[in-house]
Amino acid sequence: MIRNPKSYATCPVGVVLRRMPGVTRWQKWNWKATSVLPGAGPADWHELRRDGDVTEFHAATLDLELHGADTEAYVHGLMAEVPCIYIVMREAEDRPFDILLVTASPYEAQDYTDSGEEIVEKVAMPLTLRALIEDFVEKHHEEEVFVKRKRDKKRIDLVQDGIGDPRIGGLEDVYASPALKRGRLH
């Protein structure tokens, strides 16, 4: 059920990736999302710091979008032991990764893990983003009332499948296999 479809908020968020030397000869570099920068300006693989072979990049800045229909997911994410922001990326040819999405919804992040095409990493949610998301949830979240489904009064146990079907010649044929009916099996 969509709640508050018109409620919407955005915040620019920079994505920081760390490049470290690989531990095997088959993998030259090991990449890891390490943090996000709330309110960051535009960036395209800007080097932030270097310490020997380890380099951190401000890879991209994307808008973190909050939708009123997704507040249940945000509540679930905020209730985690360590609330996180999820970064969805895909390997690229001209750069290490294309950063596709930044989300606070664990449900949306899980959807991206299903295909195997994207890489989903989570980083701890900074306090400023946590405050923004908590405020958004407080304004727009509505608990969905549980309504127990009631059975119909109609008795469905009185009907026998196949009986009364005009395609079936007699009662002895009700449970016969189609191959037996056509004479293929004896």
C-alpha positions as CSV (number, residue, x, y, z in Angstrom):
1,M,0.0,0.0,0.0
2,I,1.5,3.4,-1.0
3,R,1.4,5.9,1.8
4,N,2.1,9.6,1.2
5,P,3.0,9.3,-2.4
6,K,3.7,13.1,-2.7
7,S,6.2,13.1,0.2
8,Y,9.7,13.3,-1.1
9,A,13.1,14.6,0.0
10,T,16.6,14.5,-1.5
11,C,20.1,15.2,-0.2
12,P,23.3,15.1,-2.2
13,V,25.7,12.4,-0.9
14,G,29.3,11.8,-2.0
15,V,30.6,8.3,-2.2
16,V,34.1,7.5,-0.9
17,L,35.9,4.4,-2.3
18,R,39.2,3.0,-1.0
19,R,41.6,1.3,-3.4
20,M,44.1,-1.1,-1.7
21,P,46.6,-3.6,-3.3
22,G,45.0,-7.0,-4.0
23,V,46.1,-9.9,-1.9
24,T,46.4,-12.4,-4.8
25,R,48.2,-12.2,-8.1
26,W,44.8,-12.4,-9.9
27,Q,43.4,-9.3,-8.3
28,K,45.6,-6.2,-8.7
29,W,43.3,-3.9,-6.6
30,N,40.8,-4.4,-3.9
31,W,38.0,-1.7,-3.8
32,K,35.8,-0.9,-0.8
33,A,33.2,1.7,-0.1
34,T,34.3,3.3,3.2
35,S,32.0,6.3,3.8
36,V,29.6,8.8,2.4
37,L,29.8,12.6,2.5
38,P,26.4,14.3,3.1
39,G,26.0,17.6,1.3
40,A,29.0,16.9,-1.0
41,G,29.5,18.8,-4.2
42,P,29.9,17.2,-7.6
43,A,32.9,14.8,-8.1
44,D,34.2,12.4,-10.6
45,W,36.9,10.2,-9.1
46,H,38.6,13.0,-7.2
47,E,41.5,11.7,-5.1
48,L,41.0,12.6,-1.5
49,R,44.1,11.1,0.2
50,R,47.0,8.7,-0.5
51,D,48.9,6.7,2.0
52,G,51.5,4.5,0.3
53,D,49.5,2.1,-2.0
54,V,46.2,2.9,-0.4
55,T,44.2,5.7,-2.1
56,E,40.7,7.1,-1.3
57,F,38.6,8.6,-4.0
58,H,35.5,10.8,-3.9
59,A,34.0,8.7,-6.7
60,A,30.7,10.4,-7.3
61,T,28.0,12.5,-5.8
62,L,24.4,11.2,-6.1
63,D,21.1,12.3,-4.6
64,L,19.8,10.2,-1.7
65,E,16.1,10.1,-2.4
66,L,13.6,9.5,0.4
67,H,10.1,8.5,-0.7
68,G,7.0,8.5,1.5
69,A,6.0,5.1,0.2
70,D,9.3,3.6,1.5
71,T,9.2,4.7,5.2
72,E,8.7,1.2,6.4
73,A,12.1,0.2,4.9
74,Y,13.7,3.3,6.4
75,V,12.3,2.4,9.9
76,H,13.8,-1.1,9.4
77,G,17.2,0.3,8.5
78,L,17.2,2.8,11.4
79,M,16.4,0.0,13.9
80,A,19.6,-2.0,12.9
81,E,22.4,-2.2,15.4
82,V,24.4,0.0,13.0
83,P,22.2,2.0,10.6
84,C,23.7,2.0,7.1
85,I,23.6,3.7,3.7
86,Y,23.8,1.3,0.8
87,I,25.8,2.1,-2.3
88,V,25.0,0.3,-5.6
89,M,27.7,0.2,-8.2
90,R,28.6,-1.7,-11.4
91,E,32.0,-2.4,-12.9
92,A,32.8,0.0,-15.8
93,E,35.3,0.0,-18.7
94,D,36.7,3.5,-18.5
95,R,36.8,3.8,-14.7
96,P,36.8,1.2,-11.8
97,F,33.0,1.5,-11.1
98,D,29.9,3.4,-12.1
99,I,28.1,4.5,-8.9
100,L,24.4,3.9,-9.7
101,L,22.5,4.6,-6.5
102,V,22.8,5.6,-2.9
103,T,19.9,4.5,-0.8
104,A,18.8,4.3,2.9
105,S,16.4,1.4,2.1
106,P,17.7,-2.1,2.9
107,Y,14.8,-3.5,0.9
108,E,15.9,-1.6,-2.3
109,A,19.5,-2.6,-1.7
110,Q,18.5,-6.3,-1.5
111,D,16.6,-6.0,-4.8
112,Y,19.9,-5.0,-6.5
113,T,21.8,-8.0,-5.1
114,D,19.4,-10.4,-6.8
115,S,20.8,-9.9,-10.4
116,G,24.5,-10.4,-9.6
117,E,25.3,-7.5,-12.1
118,E,25.6,-4.9,-9.4
119,I,27.9,-4.7,-6.3
120,V,26.1,-3.5,-3.2
121,E,28.1,-2.2,-0.3
122,K,27.0,-0.7,3.0
123,V,28.6,2.0,5.0
124,A,27.7,3.4,8.4
125,M,25.2,6.1,8.3
126,P,26.6,9.5,9.4
127,L,24.7,11.2,12.2
128,T,23.5,14.1,9.9
129,L,21.9,11.7,7.5
130,R,20.4,9.7,10.3
131,A,18.8,12.8,11.7
132,L,17.4,13.7,8.2
133,I,16.0,10.2,7.7
134,E,14.5,10.0,11.2
135,D,12.8,13.4,10.7
136,F,11.4,12.3,7.3
137,V,10.1,9.1,8.9
138,E,8.5,10.9,11.8
139,K,6.7,13.2,9.4
140,H,5.5,10.7,6.8
141,H,5.4,7.2,8.3
142,E,2.0,5.7,9.0
143,E,1.9,2.3,10.7
144,E,-0.1,-0.2,8.6
145,V,-2.9,-1.7,10.7
146,F,-2.9,-5.5,10.6
147,V,-6.2,-6.8,9.5
148,K,-6.8,-10.5,9.9
149,R,-8.3,-12.1,6.8
150,K,-11.6,-13.9,7.3
151,R,-12.7,-16.9,5.4
152,D,-15.7,-16.9,3.2
153,K,-18.8,-18.6,4.5
154,K,-19.0,-20.7,1.4
155,R,-18.2,-24.4,1.9
156,I,-15.5,-25.4,-0.5
157,D,-15.0,-28.9,0.8
158,L,-18.3,-30.1,-0.9
159,V,-17.0,-29.8,-4.4
160,Q,-15.0,-32.6,-5.9
161,D,-12.5,-31.6,-8.6
162,G,-13.4,-33.0,-12.1
163,I,-17.0,-34.1,-11.2
164,G,-19.4,-32.1,-13.3
165,D,-16.7,-31.2,-15.9
166,P,-18.2,-31.8,-19.3
167,R,-14.9,-33.0,-20.7
168,I,-14.9,-36.0,-18.4
169,G,-17.0,-39.0,-19.6
170,G,-17.6,-40.9,-16.4
171,L,-16.7,-41.0,-12.7
172,E,-14.2,-43.7,-13.3
173,D,-12.2,-41.2,-15.5
174,V,-12.0,-38.4,-13.0
175,Y,-8.6,-39.4,-11.6
176,A,-7.2,-41.1,-14.7
177,S,-4.1,-39.7,-16.4
178,P,-4.5,-38.1,-19.8
179,A,-2.1,-40.7,-21.4
180,L,-4.3,-43.5,-20.1
181,K,-7.4,-41.9,-21.4
182,R,-5.9,-41.7,-24.9
183,G,-5.0,-45.3,-24.8
184,R,-1.2,-44.8,-24.8
185,L,-0.7,-46.6,-21.5
186,H,-2.2,-50.0,-20.6
